Amino acid sequence: ASDKPLPVSKFTEYINSLVDTEKYKKLTYGSVLTWLINIGAMCETEDEKGKRKRPTEQGEKLGIYTEKRRGMRGEYEVVMYDRNAQQFIIDNLEAISAVK
């Protein structure tokens, strides 16, 4: 796990860089998000900007949080995973890999 909080896409890239992808299936951010929704750590919401996945109270306790950023199109939110949340995902890779 990284000491630096990361978005799930960067975290899955990091994990995939450490494993032999010839032996193991690549970890996808979609399977991580689906699993987190299934266990109640994330939920899908919809607002004027469309569907978004956000941490639930349970997810926030795991170390998943949103961070506001500014880009070319204005302000947006990024879901970040701190070291505890990253370790939780690593500890559950087997369950996540079973997600279809």
Sequence and secondary structure as in RCSB ss.txt:
>XXXX:A:sequence
ASDKPLPVSKFTEYINSLVDTEKYKKLTYGSVLTWLINIGAMCETEDEKGKRKRPTEQGEKLGIYTEKRRGMRGE
YEVVMYDRNAQQFIIDNLEAISAVK
>XXXX:A:secstr
  SS EEHHHHHHHHHHHS TTTS    HHHHHHHHHHTTSEEEEEETTEEEEEE HHHHHHTEEEEEEEETTEE
EEEEEE HHHHHHHHHTHHHHHT  
